[in-house]
Amino acid sequence: MKQLIPVTIVTGFLGAGKTTLLRSLVERRQTRRLALLINEFGEISVDGAMVRDTVGTDTQVHVQDFAHGLIAYGDDELFVPAMLALAARRAQIDHVLIETSGLALPTAVMEQLQSPELAEHFILDATLAVVDTPLLLSDRFEHDAAHAPAATMFDQQLEYADVVVLNKIDGIDEDALLGAETRVRQRAPKVRFLELAYNAQLDIRLALGLRLHQPTRIEHAHVYAPVATMPAQDATPLAVQTRLNGHAHSGLGAHSHGLATHKHFHEQDPGWLSFVLRSDAPQDADQLSQAVSEAARIEPILRSKGYVQSSDGDGAMLVQGVRTRVSIHRDRERATTSRSQLVFIGYHINRGKIAALLSERTGTKWN
């Protein structure tokens, strides 16, 4: 039997810090040969570009972008061929990492890994859910009228995770961290492990090679029993012992999540929108930061990101926004950018209003 290639899925809501965490794992990969599939809900790839900047000329790390729509969902015709291409190069790959869009569930990838095309090549190692801890503690994921769409997606991402990574925790005291852990456990009691990522860094041993979904072979049949280190009162083998069936989650019961639920995102909830605004004019960092932050106060923008030209002529700047929190800093790996491009993602956001506000506040044309 040929050795299966382990796959780690990295999920998490918009702006949780998935890409930054991935970059730190790449930097700490040691001798591991990695393949990364980066999915973004938008027409341009910002996260993929950031990871490529980290990889540089390293030939032991392969990066592939999946823009437009959601990776492995029902109408995605690229995922299976991309994975089969990786399988054909198995001698050069030790581990595959898949970063899902912040508006996707990891179950779509989980299901595809069980498909006849992929099951003989890959095995799920673990699913990591990255959490914006300050956002969690600020009640932005509560199920009230204002936050319900985000809260529903956030809960489902946690539900199917093996490991939850509390991110952006620098400056958060121990009591607040315990409060964050309590909130996660209340929302997703089947999560196996909680880990802390200070400075958006996680020990690679806590992320890769966890082997949480490894099969046990008995008389040439695949049998999936609970993880030995996580006993539970009702920890019994699954009744239907097919590959990765149900993702046992500490033996506490199977999940049902057929591909029929993984429609294109706009079919699930057309209120979620993503678009790109562009400008050919150089930008002042302070003015643009204030403009993007103000736009997020007026419109329900949950995520903004992109690269812009610097008005001082000293290279490209990376823009990262989570709601009204916006940071703009020099990208040392990127010498320049031909024009400024910003991706905005939100719920029922108005492109015209945001473009007009940015144009007015920065004194440059955005469209």
N, C-alpha and C positions, 0 to 999 in steps of 0.2 A: 504494500500500500504506500502510495506516495505521500509525503508529508504535506499536511494542509497549511496554507499560509494564514497566519493569524491576522485578524482585522479588529482594530479598535475604532469605535464610533465616538466622535466628540460632538455632543449636542449642547444646546443651551439657547436661551432667548436672546433677542437682539441686543448687542452691546455687552454681553456677559464677559467678553474677553477671551473667546475661544481661540482666535487667531494668535493673539499674543502668547497664550499658553502653548499653542502648537509650536510657535517659533522657539520658545524656551526648550521644548522637548527636542526639537531638531538640533539645537546647539549642544544638548547633553546626550545625544544619541550614542556616543562612544563609537563602537564599530558597527552598529546596526545599519543595515541598508534599508532605507525607507521609501515607500511610495505614498504620496499624499494626494487625496482628492478633495478639492476645496469647492464647496457649493455656496453660491451667493444668490440672493433674491434680488436681481437687478441686472441691467444690461451691460455693465462694465465690471471688471474684476479688480477690486481693491485689495481684498484679503489675499488672493493668490499672488498679487504683485508683492505684497509685504513678505510673504513666505519665501518667494523667489529671491528677494533682496537678502534674506537671511541665509539662504542656501548658497547664493553666489555661484562659484564655479565647481562646487562639490558634486561630483558625478555619482555619488552614492545615495543621493536623495532626488527622487523624481516627483515633480509637482504637476498636477493637471487641474485645470479650472472647469467648473460646471456652473456657468452663469445661466440666467433665464430659467425661471421655474424652480422645481425642487428635485433634487437628486433621488433616483430610484422610485419616484412616484409613477403612477399608472401610465402617463404619457411621455415618460423619459425613455428615449430610445438609445441613449448614449451610455448609460451606466453599465449594462451587462457587457457590451463589446469592450468597454474600457477595462473592466475587470478581467475579461478573458485575455486581453492583451497583456495584462500584468501576469496572469497565470502562465502565459507562454514564456515569460522572463523569470520564472520562479527561482532560477539559479542565482539571480542578481537581487532578489528581494527577500528581506527577513521579516518585514512587518508592513502592513497597510494601515494608514490612518485616514479616516473619512470625516471631514468636518461638514456637518449638515448646515443648511441655512438656519438662521434664527427663527424662521417661521415654518419649520418642518419638524416632524416627529421622527425619531430614530427607527421606528418600527418598519418604515418603508425599506430601509437598507437591510434590517434584520430579515424581513420576508424574502428579499431577493437573494440573500446569502443562503437561504434554504432551498432555492429553486434548483431544478435539475441541472441547469447550465453552470451554476456556481458551487453547488454543494460538494462537488468532488475536488474542488481546488482551494476553498477558503473555509475558515471557521471563525466564528465570533470569539474574540478574546475577552472583550468587555465593552460596555457602553458607559462613557463618562458624560455627566451633565455638569456644565460649568455655570455657576450662579453669580450674578452681580449682588454681592452680599449687602452693600448699602441700600440698593434698590429693594431687596427683599425686606430689609428692616424698616424701610420707609412706607410700607403698606401699599406699594405700587402694584402688587400682585393680589390685592384683595378682590373678592367677587362682588364689587359694587358696580353701578351703572357705568362709571367712568373707566374702570379698569378691567371689566369682565372679559373682553376678547383676549387681552394679554394674559390674564390670570388663567384662563382655560388652557391656552397653549403651554404656559409655564408648567401647570400641573401635569399635563400629559407628558411633557418631556421628562419631568422627574419620575413619573410613574414607571417608565421603562428603562431607567438607568440602574446600573449596578453600583456605580460610584458617583457620588456628588462632590464636586470640588467647589469649596467656598472661595471665591476669588475677590480681589479688590479689598482685602482685609487689613491692609496696612493702616495703622492708626485706630483700629477697632479694638476695644478692650475685651477682656475675657468674658465679662457678663454678656456683652452684646453678641459675642461669638456663640456662647451657649444658647442665647435666645434665637440666633439664626439656625443653629442645629435643631432646636426644638421645633421651629417652624417647618423645616424640611421634613423632619420625622412625622409631624402631623399630616403633612400633605402627601408624603410618600413613605409609608412605614415599611415597605419591602426593600428599600435601598440597603445594600449590603455595607458599604463603607462611606464615611465622610472624610474628606481630606482638606487640608488648608493650603492655599497657594499664596504665600507671601511674595510680594514683588512679581506676581503673575508667574511664579516658578513652582514646579512640582517635581519631586524626585522621580526620575524616569522609571524607577522600580515600582512606583505606585500607579503608573499609567500603562506600561507595556509589559507583556508577559504575565498577566494575571491569571490566565487560563481558567476563567470562570465558567466557560461553557465547553470544556473538553469532554469528549465522549469516553465511555468505558466500553470496550469490546467484550461481548460474551457470546461464544459460539457463533461468531461472524455476524452478530446482529448489533446494531447501535442501541445502547441503553444509556439513558441519562438519569443519573441519580443526583440527589442534593449534594451541594458542596460539603465535604467532610468537616471543614472548619466552621461551618455555620449551621449547627444542629437546630432543629425547630421541632415543636411538639408534633406537628403533622408532617414531618419531613419523610415522605415516602416517594419511591420512584414514580415518574409520571405514568399515567395509564396508557397513553399513546406515545410510544417511545420512538418517534421519528426525529430526524436531525434538528437539534435546537428547538424542539417543539415546546412552545410556550415560554421559553426562557425562564426557568424555574424560579429564579429570585428567592433563594434561600429555602426552596421547597415549600413556599407558602401558597402555591397555586399557579395555574397557568393563565397567560393572557391570551385573549382572542383578538387578533388584529389582522384581518384579511386584507389583501391588496385592494379590494373593492372600496375600502375606506380611504385609500391613498389617491384621490383624484387630484387633478391640477388644483393648485391652491385657490385660484379665482373661482373655481366651482364650489369650493367649500364655503368661502366667505369673500365676496368681491369687495368688501370694504378695505381689505389690506392692499395697499398700493405701493409701488416703487417707481421712481423716475430719476433721471439724471438732468441736472442743470449745468450749463457750460458757460464759460466766459473766456474771451481771448485777451482780456486785460490782466496785468499783474495785480496781485492782491496784497493789501496791508493786513497782517495777521490779526492785530487787535480789532480792527474794524470788522473783518469777516467773522471772527469769533463772536463778537457781540451781535452781529446780524443773524447768524445761525441760531444762537441762543434765543434771541427775541422771536425768531420764526417758530421755534419749538414751544414758546409760551403761547403763541397765537393759534398755531395749528398743532394737531396731535401727532407730531413727529416723534417717533421712538428711536430712530437711528439715522445718523448722517455720517458720511465718510467720503474721502476722496483725496486727490492730489491737486494742489494749486500752485500757480506761478508766484514767486515771491516778488514783491514790489521793490525790494532792495537788490534784485538781480543776483542773489546768492543761492541759486538752486531751488529745488522743489520743496514744498511743505506738505506734510501729512495732516489731514483734518480728521479728527475722531470725535463724534458727538453721540451721547446717550441722553435722549431727551434734552434738557436745557444745559447739561454739562458738556462743554465743548473745549477741546484742547487742540492747539495747532503748534506744531514744532517742526524744525528742520529735519528732513529725512537724509541722514548722512549717506545712505546707500544709493540714493537717487540724485543724480547731478542736476537734472532739470526735467521739466514736463512741457510739452508743446502747448498745452492750454489747460485751463482750470476746469476740473470736472468734479461735481459733488453728487453723490447718491443720497436720496432721501427715501426713507421707508416709514410708513405710518398707517394710521387707520382713518380713512376718508380724508386724506390730506389734499389740499388745493394747490396744484402746481402753479397756477397763475399768481395767486397771492404770495406764495413763497418767492417766486422769481421777482416779483415787483418789490417785495421788501428787501431782498438782497441787493437789487439794483439801486434802490434808493439809499440804503444804509452804507454801501461801499462806494457809491459814485461810479460804478462800472456796470456794464450791461451783462445781465444773466438771462439766459433763455433755454 
